[in-house]
Amino acid sequence: MIYQIDWDGNPVIKYETDLPLSQICVSNSDDMVYAIANREENLLVEFALSGGNE
């Protein structure tokens, strides 16, 4: 799970994935998350941040 929080530490949204992730980073424009999926072969994955509330 990845939790997006605001600058005051309040939760904004929770993202769930069935992939084990590492090396997570956010784009300069704050609209994408990039990570390495730890599988038999490492895979670069990306997730769009919706910015909505859950």
mmCIF file as Biopython writes it, N, C-alpha, C and O atoms, coordinates in Angstrom:
data_model
#
loop_
_atom_site.group_PDB
_atom_site.id
_atom_site.type_symbol
_atom_site.label_atom_id
_atom_site.label_alt_id
_atom_site.label_comp_id
_atom_site.label_asym_id
_atom_site.label_entity_id
_atom_site.label_seq_id
_atom_site.pdbx_PDB_ins_code
_atom_site.Cartn_x
_atom_site.Cartn_y
_atom_site.Cartn_z
_atom_site.occupancy
_atom_site.B_iso_or_equiv
_atom_site.auth_seq_id
_atom_site.auth_asym_id
_atom_site.pdbx_PDB_model_num
ATOM 1   N N  . MET A ? 1  ? 0.833   -1.177  0.000   1.0 0.0 1  A 1 
ATOM 2   C CA . MET A ? 1  ? 0.000   0.000   0.000   1.0 0.0 1  A 1 
ATOM 3   C C  . MET A ? 1  ? 0.881   1.245   0.000   1.0 0.0 1  A 1 
ATOM 4   O O  . MET A ? 1  ? 1.945   1.281   0.619   1.0 0.0 1  A 1 
ATOM 5   N N  . ILE A ? 2  ? 0.413   2.244   -0.701  1.0 0.0 2  A 1 
ATOM 6   C CA . ILE A ? 2  ? 1.070   3.539   -0.717  1.0 0.0 2  A 1 
ATOM 7   C C  . ILE A ? 2  ? 0.054   4.560   -0.222  1.0 0.0 2  A 1 
ATOM 8   O O  . ILE A ? 2  ? -1.057  4.652   -0.745  1.0 0.0 2  A 1 
ATOM 9   N N  . TYR A ? 3  ? 0.446   5.323   0.790   1.0 0.0 3  A 1 
ATOM 10  C CA . TYR A ? 3  ? -0.434  6.356   1.326   1.0 0.0 3  A 1 
ATOM 11  C C  . TYR A ? 3  ? 0.049   7.713   0.845   1.0 0.0 3  A 1 
ATOM 12  O O  . TYR A ? 3  ? 1.221   8.055   1.001   1.0 0.0 3  A 1 
ATOM 13  N N  . GLN A ? 4  ? -0.856  8.481   0.260   1.0 0.0 4  A 1 
ATOM 14  C CA . GLN A ? 4  ? -0.548  9.858   -0.118  1.0 0.0 4  A 1 
ATOM 15  C C  . GLN A ? 4  ? -1.068  10.743  1.002   1.0 0.0 4  A 1 
ATOM 16  O O  . GLN A ? 4  ? -2.232  10.646  1.392   1.0 0.0 4  A 1 
ATOM 17  N N  . ILE A ? 5  ? -0.190  11.617  1.524   1.0 0.0 5  A 1 
ATOM 18  C CA . ILE A ? 5  ? -0.578  12.515  2.610   1.0 0.0 5  A 1 
ATOM 19  C C  . ILE A ? 5  ? -0.300  13.950  2.186   1.0 0.0 5  A 1 
ATOM 20  O O  . ILE A ? 5  ? 0.506   14.194  1.287   1.0 0.0 5  A 1 
ATOM 21  N N  . ASP A ? 6  ? -0.971  14.900  2.838   1.0 0.0 6  A 1 
ATOM 22  C CA . ASP A ? 6  ? -0.696  16.302  2.549   1.0 0.0 6  A 1 
ATOM 23  C C  . ASP A ? 6  ? 0.474   16.768  3.424   1.0 0.0 6  A 1 
ATOM 24  O O  . ASP A ? 6  ? 1.010   15.988  4.212   1.0 0.0 6  A 1 
ATOM 25  N N  . TRP A ? 7  ? 0.868   18.035  3.287   1.0 0.0 7  A 1 
ATOM 26  C CA . TRP A ? 7  ? 2.031   18.543  4.012   1.0 0.0 7  A 1 
ATOM 27  C C  . TRP A ? 7  ? 1.815   18.597  5.518   1.0 0.0 7  A 1 
ATOM 28  O O  . TRP A ? 7  ? 2.782   18.713  6.271   1.0 0.0 7  A 1 
ATOM 29  N N  . ASP A ? 8  ? 0.556   18.516  5.977   1.0 0.0 8  A 1 
ATOM 30  C CA . ASP A ? 8  ? 0.268   18.498  7.407   1.0 0.0 8  A 1 
ATOM 31  C C  . ASP A ? 8  ? 0.192   17.082  7.959   1.0 0.0 8  A 1 
ATOM 32  O O  . ASP A ? 8  ? -0.084  16.893  9.144   1.0 0.0 8  A 1 
ATOM 33  N N  . GLY A ? 9  ? 0.436   16.076  7.104   1.0 0.0 9  A 1 
ATOM 34  C CA . GLY A ? 9  ? 0.414   14.686  7.543   1.0 0.0 9  A 1 
ATOM 35  C C  . GLY A ? 9  ? -0.960  14.049  7.505   1.0 0.0 9  A 1 
ATOM 36  O O  . GLY A ? 9  ? -1.141  12.942  8.012   1.0 0.0 9  A 1 
ATOM 37  N N  . ASN A ? 10 ? -1.932  14.728  6.912   1.0 0.0 10 A 1 
ATOM 38  C CA . ASN A ? 10 ? -3.285  14.173  6.825   1.0 0.0 10 A 1 
ATOM 39  C C  . ASN A ? 10 ? -3.388  13.247  5.616   1.0 0.0 10 A 1 
ATOM 40  O O  . ASN A ? 10 ? -2.895  13.587  4.541   1.0 0.0 10 A 1 
ATOM 41  N N  . PRO A ? 11 ? -4.023  12.077  5.775   1.0 0.0 11 A 1 
ATOM 42  C CA . PRO A ? 11 ? -4.161  11.159  4.641   1.0 0.0 11 A 1 
ATOM 43  C C  . PRO A ? 11 ? -5.040  11.755  3.548   1.0 0.0 11 A 1 
ATOM 44  O O  . PRO A ? 11 ? -6.074  12.360  3.830   1.0 0.0 11 A 1 
ATOM 45  N N  . VAL A ? 12 ? -4.617  11.577  2.289   1.0 0.0 12 A 1 
ATOM 46  C CA . VAL A ? 12 ? -5.368  12.055  1.137   1.0 0.0 12 A 1 
ATOM 47  C C  . VAL A ? 12 ? -6.015  10.873  0.427   1.0 0.0 12 A 1 
ATOM 48  O O  . VAL A ? 12 ? -7.214  10.886  0.151   1.0 0.0 12 A 1 
ATOM 49  N N  . ILE A ? 13 ? -5.207  9.844   0.132   1.0 0.0 13 A 1 
ATOM 50  C CA . ILE A ? 13 ? -5.714  8.666   -0.572  1.0 0.0 13 A 1 
ATOM 51  C C  . ILE A ? 13 ? -4.774  7.497   -0.313  1.0 0.0 13 A 1 
ATOM 52  O O  . ILE A ? 13 ? -3.591  7.685   -0.026  1.0 0.0 13 A 1 
ATOM 53  N N  . LYS A ? 14 ? -5.311  6.300   -0.416  1.0 0.0 14 A 1 
ATOM 54  C CA . LYS A ? 14 ? -4.522  5.080   -0.254  1.0 0.0 14 A 1 
ATOM 55  C C  . LYS A ? 14 ? -4.551  4.325   -1.573  1.0 0.0 14 A 1 
ATOM 56  O O  . LYS A ? 14 ? -5.619  4.098   -2.141  1.0 0.0 14 A 1 
ATOM 57  N N  . TYR A ? 15 ? -3.376  3.936   -2.059  1.0 0.0 15 A 1 
ATOM 58  C CA . TYR A ? 15 ? -3.255  3.142   -3.275  1.0 0.0 15 A 1 
ATOM 59  C C  . TYR A ? 15 ? -2.838  1.733   -2.873  1.0 0.0 15 A 1 
ATOM 60  O O  . TYR A ? 15 ? -1.943  1.560   -2.045  1.0 0.0 15 A 1 
ATOM 61  N N  . GLU A ? 16 ? -3.483  0.728   -3.455  1.0 0.0 16 A 1 
ATOM 62  C CA . GLU A ? 16 ? -3.137  -0.651  -3.170  1.0 0.0 16 A 1 
ATOM 63  C C  . GLU A ? 16 ? -2.638  -1.326  -4.434  1.0 0.0 16 A 1 
ATOM 64  O O  . GLU A ? 16 ? -3.168  -1.097  -5.521  1.0 0.0 16 A 1 
ATOM 65  N N  . THR A ? 17 ? -1.617  -2.157  -4.289  1.0 0.0 17 A 1 
ATOM 66  C CA . THR A ? 17 ? -1.071  -2.897  -5.408  1.0 0.0 17 A 1 
ATOM 67  C C  . THR A ? 17 ? -0.815  -4.337  -4.976  1.0 0.0 17 A 1 
ATOM 68  O O  . THR A ? 17 ? -0.548  -4.606  -3.804  1.0 0.0 17 A 1 
ATOM 69  N N  . ASP A ? 18 ? -0.896  -5.243  -5.915  1.0 0.0 18 A 1 
ATOM 70  C CA . ASP A ? 18 ? -0.604  -6.635  -5.602  1.0 0.0 18 A 1 
ATOM 71  C C  . ASP A ? 18 ? 0.859   -6.974  -5.912  1.0 0.0 18 A 1 
ATOM 72  O O  . ASP A ? 18 ? 1.259   -8.135  -5.833  1.0 0.0 18 A 1 
ATOM 73  N N  . LEU A ? 19 ? 1.650   -5.961  -6.264  1.0 0.0 19 A 1 
ATOM 74  C CA . LEU A ? 19 ? 3.065   -6.142  -6.551  1.0 0.0 19 A 1 
ATOM 75  C C  . LEU A ? 19 ? 3.909   -5.674  -5.369  1.0 0.0 19 A 1 
ATOM 76  O O  . LEU A ? 19 ? 3.628   -4.618  -4.802  1.0 0.0 19 A 1 
ATOM 77  N N  . PRO A ? 20 ? 4.935   -6.430  -4.983  1.0 0.0 20 A 1 
ATOM 78  C CA . PRO A ? 20 ? 5.865   -5.908  -3.976  1.0 0.0 20 A 1 
ATOM 79  C C  . PRO A ? 20 ? 6.740   -4.842  -4.628  1.0 0.0 20 A 1 
ATOM 80  O O  . PRO A ? 20 ? 7.395   -5.107  -5.636  1.0 0.0 20 A 1 
ATOM 81  N N  . LEU A ? 21 ? 6.753   -3.637  -4.057  1.0 0.0 21 A 1 
ATOM 82  C CA . LEU A ? 21 ? 7.443   -2.501  -4.664  1.0 0.0 21 A 1 
ATOM 83  C C  . LEU A ? 21 ? 8.622   -2.041  -3.820  1.0 0.0 21 A 1 
ATOM 84  O O  . LEU A ? 21 ? 8.632   -2.181  -2.597  1.0 0.0 21 A 1 
ATOM 85  N N  . SER A ? 22 ? 9.613   -1.490  -4.509  1.0 0.0 22 A 1 
ATOM 86  C CA . SER A ? 22 ? 10.736  -0.847  -3.833  1.0 0.0 22 A 1 
ATOM 87  C C  . SER A ? 22 ? 11.193  0.318   -4.703  1.0 0.0 22 A 1 
ATOM 88  O O  . SER A ? 22 ? 10.701  0.493   -5.818  1.0 0.0 22 A 1 
ATOM 89  N N  . GLN A ? 23 ? 12.119  1.105   -4.203  1.0 0.0 23 A 1 
ATOM 90  C CA . GLN A ? 23 ? 12.679  2.230   -4.941  1.0 0.0 23 A 1 
ATOM 91  C C  . GLN A ? 23 ? 11.572  3.123   -5.505  1.0 0.0 23 A 1 
ATOM 92  O O  . GLN A ? 23 ? 11.510  3.356   -6.712  1.0 0.0 23 A 1 
ATOM 93  N N  . ILE A ? 24 ? 10.725  3.606   -4.651  1.0 0.0 24 A 1 
ATOM 94  C CA . ILE A ? 24 ? 9.565   4.406   -5.048  1.0 0.0 24 A 1 
ATOM 95  C C  . ILE A ? 24 ? 9.959   5.880   -5.147  1.0 0.0 24 A 1 
ATOM 96  O O  . ILE A ? 24 ? 10.665  6.399   -4.282  1.0 0.0 24 A 1 
ATOM 97  N N  . CYS A ? 25 ? 9.494   6.556   -6.214  1.0 0.0 25 A 1 
ATOM 98  C CA . CYS A ? 25 ? 9.702   7.999   -6.335  1.0 0.0 25 A 1 
ATOM 99  C C  . CYS A ? 25 ? 8.496   8.627   -7.022  1.0 0.0 25 A 1 
ATOM 100 O O  . CYS A ? 25 ? 7.719   7.949   -7.695  1.0 0.0 25 A 1 
ATOM 101 N N  . VAL A ? 26 ? 8.358   9.924   -6.838  1.0 0.0 26 A 1 
ATOM 102 C CA . VAL A ? 26 ? 7.252   10.683  -7.401  1.0 0.0 26 A 1 
ATOM 103 C C  . VAL A ? 26 ? 7.816   11.622  -8.460  1.0 0.0 26 A 1 
ATOM 104 O O  . VAL A ? 26 ? 8.909   12.163  -8.294  1.0 0.0 26 A 1 
ATOM 105 N N  . SER A ? 27 ? 7.070   11.818  -9.551  1.0 0.0 27 A 1 
ATOM 106 C CA . SER A ? 27 ? 7.518   12.697  -10.624 1.0 0.0 27 A 1 
ATOM 107 C C  . SER A ? 27 ? 7.626   14.140  -10.131 1.0 0.0 27 A 1 
ATOM 108 O O  . SER A ? 27 ? 7.025   14.509  -9.122  1.0 0.0 27 A 1 
ATOM 109 N N  . ASN A ? 28 ? 8.396   14.943  -10.852 1.0 0.0 28 A 1 
ATOM 110 C CA . ASN A ? 28 ? 8.555   16.361  -10.497 1.0 0.0 28 A 1 
ATOM 111 C C  . ASN A ? 28 ? 7.229   17.105  -10.503 1.0 0.0 28 A 1 
ATOM 112 O O  . ASN A ? 28 ? 7.057   18.071  -9.760  1.0 0.0 28 A 1 
ATOM 113 N N  . SER A ? 29 ? 6.288   16.663  -11.337 1.0 0.0 29 A 1 
ATOM 114 C CA . SER A ? 29 ? 4.978   17.319  -11.412 1.0 0.0 29 A 1 
ATOM 115 C C  . SER A ? 29 ? 3.975   16.751  -10.411 1.0 0.0 29 A 1 
ATOM 116 O O  . SER A ? 29 ? 2.818   17.171  -10.391 1.0 0.0 29 A 1 
ATOM 117 N N  . ASP A ? 30 ? 4.407   15.797  -9.578  1.0 0.0 30 A 1 
ATOM 118 C CA . ASP A ? 30 ? 3.574   15.185  -8.525  1.0 0.0 30 A 1 
ATOM 119 C C  . ASP A ? 30 ? 2.345   14.467  -9.069  1.0 0.0 30 A 1 
ATOM 120 O O  . ASP A ? 30 ? 1.351   14.342  -8.354  1.0 0.0 30 A 1 
ATOM 121 N N  . ASP A ? 31 ? 2.381   13.992  -10.316 1.0 0.0 31 A 1 
ATOM 122 C CA . ASP A ? 31 ? 1.204   13.308  -10.858 1.0 0.0 31 A 1 
ATOM 123 C C  . ASP A ? 31 ? 1.444   11.824  -11.150 1.0 0.0 31 A 1 
ATOM 124 O O  . ASP A ? 31 ? 0.514   11.118  -11.540 1.0 0.0 31 A 1 
ATOM 125 N N  . MET A ? 32 ? 2.673   11.346  -10.969 1.0 0.0 32 A 1 
ATOM 126 C CA . MET A ? 32 ? 2.995   9.946   -11.231 1.0 0.0 32 A 1 
ATOM 127 C C  . MET A ? 32 ? 3.893   9.398   -10.132 1.0 0.0 32 A 1 
ATOM 128 O O  . MET A ? 32 ? 4.704   10.122  -9.553  1.0 0.0 32 A 1 
ATOM 129 N N  . VAL A ? 33 ? 3.735   8.102   -9.854  1.0 0.0 33 A 1 
ATOM 130 C CA . VAL A ? 33 ? 4.645   7.382   -8.966  1.0 0.0 33 A 1 
ATOM 131 C C  . VAL A ? 33 ? 5.346   6.333   -9.815  1.0 0.0 33 A 1 
ATOM 132 O O  . VAL A ? 33 ? 4.717   5.636   -10.611 1.0 0.0 33 A 1 
ATOM 133 N N  . TYR A ? 34 ? 6.648   6.233   -9.634  1.0 0.0 34 A 1 
ATOM 134 C CA . TYR A ? 34 ? 7.451   5.221   -10.311 1.0 0.0 34 A 1 
ATOM 135 C C  . TYR A ? 34 ? 8.058   4.320   -9.255  1.0 0.0 34 A 1 
ATOM 136 O O  . TYR A ? 34 ? 8.459   4.789   -8.190  1.0 0.0 34 A 1 
ATOM 137 N N  . ALA A ? 35 ? 8.130   3.023   -9.543  1.0 0.0 35 A 1 
ATOM 138 C CA . ALA A ? 35 ? 8.688   2.082   -8.580  1.0 0.0 35 A 1 
ATOM 139 C C  . ALA A ? 35 ? 9.237   0.865   -9.314  1.0 0.0 35 A 1 
ATOM 140 O O  . ALA A ? 35 ? 8.935   0.634   -10.485 1.0 0.0 35 A 1 
ATOM 141 N N  . ILE A ? 36 ? 10.039  0.104   -8.606  1.0 0.0 36 A 1 
ATOM 142 C CA . ILE A ? 36 ? 10.532  -1.166  -9.112  1.0 0.0 36 A 1 
ATOM 143 C C  . ILE A ? 36 ? 9.669   -2.263  -8.501  1.0 0.0 36 A 1 
ATOM 144 O O  . ILE A ? 36 ? 9.564   -2.368  -7.279  1.0 0.0 36 A 1 
ATOM 145 N N  . ALA A ? 37 ? 9.047   -3.087  -9.359  1.0 0.0 37 A 1 
ATOM 146 C CA . ALA A ? 37 ? 8.269   -4.242  -8.898  1.0 0.0 37 A 1 
ATOM 147 C C  . ALA A ? 37 ? 9.242   -5.405  -8.748  1.0 0.0 37 A 1 
ATOM 148 O O  . ALA A ? 37 ? 9.922   -5.787  -9.701  1.0 0.0 37 A 1 
ATOM 149 N N  . ASN A ? 38 ? 9.301   -5.958  -7.553  1.0 0.0 38 A 1 
ATOM 150 C CA . ASN A ? 38 ? 10.227  -7.049  -7.256  1.0 0.0 38 A 1 
ATOM 151 C C  . ASN A ? 38 ? 9.586   -8.382  -7.622  1.0 0.0 38 A 1 
ATOM 152 O O  . ASN A ? 38 ? 8.824   -8.960  -6.847  1.0 0.0 38 A 1 
ATOM 153 N N  . ARG A ? 39 ? 9.907   -8.845  -8.795  1.0 0.0 39 A 1 
ATOM 154 C CA . ARG A ? 39 ? 9.410   -10.120 -9.305  1.0 0.0 39 A 1 
ATOM 155 C C  . ARG A ? 39 ? 10.623  -10.945 -9.699  1.0 0.0 39 A 1 
ATOM 156 O O  . ARG A ? 39 ? 11.743  -10.613 -9.311  1.0 0.0 39 A 1 
ATOM 157 N N  . GLU A ? 40 ? 10.421  -12.021 -10.468 1.0 0.0 40 A 1 
ATOM 158 C CA . GLU A ? 40 ? 11.564  -12.812 -10.915 1.0 0.0 40 A 1 
ATOM 159 C C  . GLU A ? 40 ? 12.563  -11.933 -11.652 1.0 0.0 40 A 1 
ATOM 160 O O  . GLU A ? 40 ? 13.773  -12.072 -11.474 1.0 0.0 40 A 1 
ATOM 161 N N  . GLU A ? 41 ? 12.052  -11.025 -12.481 1.0 0.0 41 A 1 
ATOM 162 C CA . GLU A ? 41 ? 12.858  -9.980  -13.085 1.0 0.0 41 A 1 
ATOM 163 C C  . GLU A ? 41 ? 12.295  -8.654  -12.612 1.0 0.0 41 A 1 
ATOM 164 O O  . GLU A ? 41 ? 11.079  -8.461  -12.617 1.0 0.0 41 A 1 
ATOM 165 N N  . ASN A ? 42 ? 13.161  -7.737  -12.203 1.0 0.0 42 A 1 
ATOM 166 C CA . ASN A ? 42 ? 12.681  -6.429  -11.752 1.0 0.0 42 A 1 
ATOM 167 C C  . ASN A ? 42 ? 12.024  -5.700  -12.913 1.0 0.0 42 A 1 
ATOM 168 O O  . ASN A ? 42 ? 12.479  -5.776  -14.053 1.0 0.0 42 A 1 
ATOM 169 N N  . LEU A ? 43 ? 10.954  -4.999  -12.604 1.0 0.0 43 A 1 
ATOM 170 C CA . LEU A ? 43 ? 10.159  -4.318  -13.618 1.0 0.0 43 A 1 
ATOM 171 C C  . LEU A ? 43 ? 9.858   -2.905  -13.148 1.0 0.0 43 A 1 
ATOM 172 O O  . LEU A ? 43 ? 9.420   -2.709  -12.014 1.0 0.0 43 A 1 
ATOM 173 N N  . LEU A ? 44 ? 10.086  -1.916  -14.006 1.0 0.0 44 A 1 
ATOM 174 C CA . LEU A ? 44 ? 9.734   -0.537  -13.687 1.0 0.0 44 A 1 
ATOM 175 C C  . LEU A ? 44 ? 8.239   -0.354  -13.933 1.0 0.0 44 A 1 
ATOM 176 O O  . LEU A ? 44 ? 7.748   -0.633  -15.027 1.0 0.0 44 A 1 
ATOM 177 N N  . VAL A ? 45 ? 7.519   0.112   -12.919 1.0 0.0 45 A 1 
ATOM 178 C CA . VAL A ? 45 ? 6.082   0.341   -13.038 1.0 0.0 45 A 1 
ATOM 179 C C  . VAL A ? 45 ? 5.776   1.802   -12.749 1.0 0.0 45 A 1 
ATOM 180 O O  . VAL A ? 45 ? 6.555   2.490   -12.089 1.0 0.0 45 A 1 
ATOM 181 N N  . GLU A ? 46 ? 4.647   2.266   -13.244 1.0 0.0 46 A 1 
ATOM 182 C CA . GLU A ? 46 ? 4.212   3.639   -12.977 1.0 0.0 46 A 1 
ATOM 183 C C  . GLU A ? 46 ? 2.736   3.645   -12.646 1.0 0.0 46 A 1 
ATOM 184 O O  . GLU A ? 46 ? 1.956   2.854   -13.177 1.0 0.0 46 A 1 
ATOM 185 N N  . PHE A ? 47 ? 2.365   4.558   -11.752 1.0 0.0 47 A 1 
ATOM 186 C CA . PHE A ? 47 ? 0.981   4.724   -11.332 1.0 0.0 47 A 1 
ATOM 187 C C  . PHE A ? 47 ? 0.632   6.200   -11.414 1.0 0.0 47 A 1 
ATOM 188 O O  . PHE A ? 47 ? 1.391   7.045   -10.941 1.0 0.0 47 A 1 
ATOM 189 N N  . ALA A ? 48 ? -0.498  6.513   -12.004 1.0 0.0 48 A 1 
ATOM 190 C CA . ALA A ? 48 ? -0.977  7.897   -12.039 1.0 0.0 48 A 1 
ATOM 191 C C  . ALA A ? 48 ? -1.611  8.232   -10.700 1.0 0.0 48 A 1 
ATOM 192 O O  . ALA A ? 48 ? -2.400  7.448   -10.171 1.0 0.0 48 A 1 
ATOM 193 N N  . LEU A ? 49 ? -1.278  9.374   -10.157 1.0 0.0 49 A 1 
ATOM 194 C CA . LEU A ? 49 ? -1.881  9.852   -8.906  1.0 0.0 49 A 1 
ATOM 195 C C  . LEU A ? 49 ? -3.139  10.641  -9.263  1.0 0.0 49 A 1 
ATOM 196 O O  . LEU A ? 49 ? -3.091  11.615  -10.015 1.0 0.0 49 A 1 
ATOM 197 N N  . SER A ? 50 ? -4.254  10.201  -8.710  1.0 0.0 50 A 1 
ATOM 198 C CA . SER A ? 50 ? -5.517  10.861  -9.046  1.0 0.0 50 A 1 
ATOM 199 C C  . SER A ? 50 ? -5.754  12.089  -8.188  1.0 0.0 50 A 1 
ATOM 200 O O  . SER A ? 50 ? -6.423  13.025  -8.626  1.0 0.0 50 A 1 
ATOM 201 N N  . GLY A ? 51 ? -5.215  12.104  -6.963  1.0 0.0 51 A 1 
ATOM 202 C CA . GLY A ? 51 ? -5.396  13.243  -6.092  1.0 0.0 51 A 1 
ATOM 203 C C  . GLY A ? 51 ? -6.772  13.317  -5.471  1.0 0.0 51 A 1 
ATOM 204 O O  . GLY A ? 51 ? -7.084  14.300  -4.799  1.0 0.0 51 A 1 
ATOM 205 N N  . GLY A ? 52 ? -7.608  12.307  -5.672  1.0 0.0 52 A 1 
ATOM 206 C CA . GLY A ? 52 ? -8.944  12.310  -5.084  1.0 0.0 52 A 1 
ATOM 207 C C  . GLY A ? 52 ? -8.932  11.856  -3.655  1.0 0.0 52 A 1 
ATOM 208 O O  . GLY A ? 52 ? -7.898  11.415  -3.153  1.0 0.0 52 A 1 
ATOM 209 N N  . ASN A ? 53 ? -10.051 11.951  -2.992  1.0 0.0 53 A 1 
ATOM 210 C CA . ASN A ? 53 ? -10.161 11.495  -1.598  1.0 0.0 53 A 1 
ATOM 211 C C  . ASN A ? 53 ? -10.814 10.138  -1.567  1.0 0.0 53 A 1 
ATOM 212 O O  . ASN A ? 53 ? -11.670 9.814   -2.390  1.0 0.0 53 A 1 
ATOM 213 N N  . GLU A ? 54 ? -10.385 9.338   -0.581  1.0 0.0 54 A 1 
ATOM 214 C CA . GLU A ? 54 ? -10.956 8.002   -0.412  1.0 0.0 54 A 1 
ATOM 215 C C  . GLU A ? 54 ? -11.518 7.874   0.972   1.0 0.0 54 A 1 
ATOM 216 O O  . GLU A ? 54 ? -12.050 6.823   1.328   1.0 0.0 54 A 1 
#
